[in-house]
Every structure is written in structure tokens, then in C-alpha cells.
């Protein structure tokens, strides 16, 4: 994904996204061992927005993920967010 795509996705609201564009928390558990680039590729191939997660594959609670300005490197925050760690 390009920086522009990630910026656009990060600016989306709950009303802008479909449930088929959101990965379930359980779907990302196996991605912890992958590089951030490979994880982003996985999200792009699946058509998922990396800034949203849903409780389970059928839906449930949906959350939007954002980052605080707390000194954590962006690459580390993105990697942790994408893999649920």
C-alpha cells in the first residue's frame, strides 16, 4: 500500500466502510511473524482496511485503530497494530 492509500484509509469513518473491508481480530493473529510490508500486502490482497477490526468474521463489535504521539516509531506502531501485538 502506498502512503496515500494508508492516509485515505486512516481518515475513513465507520459510515464509510463495509464489513467486508474489515479483518476479524482472529484473522490477524498468524501475521505476527511477518514483516510490516508482508502484512500490508496481505491486507491489500484481502481488500481490508488496516485501521479497522471486527470482533469475529460475522461482524460484532467494530473498532477503529489510531496512534498516539507518544514517541513510538510509526513503523513499530503499524507492525503492532497489523498483527494485533
N, C-alpha and C positions, 0 to 999 in steps of 0.2 A: 504494500500500500504506500502511496505517496504521502508526503506531509500534508498536502492539500486535502486528500481523501480523509486522513485521520482528523484534521481540523474540522471538516464538514461533519463527520460522524460524531465528534465530541460536542458539537453545537446542536445536535438533534435533541428533540424533546420527546416525551412519552407519546404524544399525539402524532409524532412524525414517523414512528417506527412500527413495523408489523411484527407479530410474534414469530414469524418465520425468519426474521432477521436477527433473532436473539438466541445465543447459545445458552443451554441449561448449565447450571453450575457443574453437574457431573460430567458434562462433555469436555470440560477443560482440564480435568484432573490429570489426565495422561500426558499433558503437554509440558509439565514442569521440567522435563529433561531436555527440552528443545530450546534452540536459540530464539531470541525475540523475533528474528527475521522469519524463521520457520513457523512460529506461532502465528504471526501476522499473515503469512501465506495461507495457512490453514483456515484462518477466519475469512480471508478473501475468497478462497475456493468454495467455502460453505455459504458465502453470502451473509456472514454475520457481522454485526457492528460490535467491535471490541469494547465499547463503552457501556454495554448493557448486558445483564444476565437475567435469566429467569430461574425460578425455583426448580422446575422439572420440565421435561420435554413437552408435556401437555400444556404448560403455562404456569399458572400460580403467580406468586409474587414476582414482580419485575423490579430490578434495581438499576440505577444509573451510577456508573463509577466515574469519579473525578479525582483530581490530585490537589494536595495542599502544597503551599510554598513553604516546605519545611527542611530544605537542604538535601533531600533525597534526589539523586540523579534521575532525570527523566527516563533514561534507558532502564534503570533498575525498577522504577515505579511501573513502567509499561510492562516489563517482563513479569513482575509480581502480579499485576492485575490480570494479565492474559492467562496466567497459569493458576490463578487462584491462591497464590502463595504470597 
